[in-house]
């Protein structure tokens, strides 16, 4: 059965942290859906002001008869993107449900602290995040690494670690061999 991931998009998302996982996971054969947290599917990135049209909105997705049993959810960072994700009740409920069902929760940059920490999703787990933000999440164990995987949680530091983040997600969802192949294909290492 094909693995499925959803990337949550909010205005102010970090360009690279949203697009790279979509690209790498699709290259690996994982079905990826982008979902805007607002009804308007057009979301604007933080730095480039790039406008992306998401595949769907989270509301449409949650209200559809064709809800998918997702294997992973990805929260890009960037500010105010991470804050916008954190302020959405739908996002919070979706993430809690995914975690309760043992699904893979992936967050990068500010999102481990801004989005996941208030929901208790890093409590007792090893994590990483944008440098300096770890002080705002004492319930987890911060690790000074580019990518950290702990159970159903994968976290990463920032835009410069996004390729490694995406490869770690592929390894967890599929296997080490496929992850290595994607990393080699894009000349990541």
Protein Blocks (a to p, Z undefined) as FASTA:
>chain_A
ZZdddddddehiafklmmmmmmmmmmnopacddddfbfblcdcdfklopacddfbdfklm
mmpmkbccdfbdcddedjfklmmmmmpmklmmmmmmmmmnopacddehjlmmmmmmmnop
mgoiacdddehjlmmmmmbccdddfbdcehjaccdfblmlmmmmmmmmmmmmmmmklmmm
mmmmnomZZ
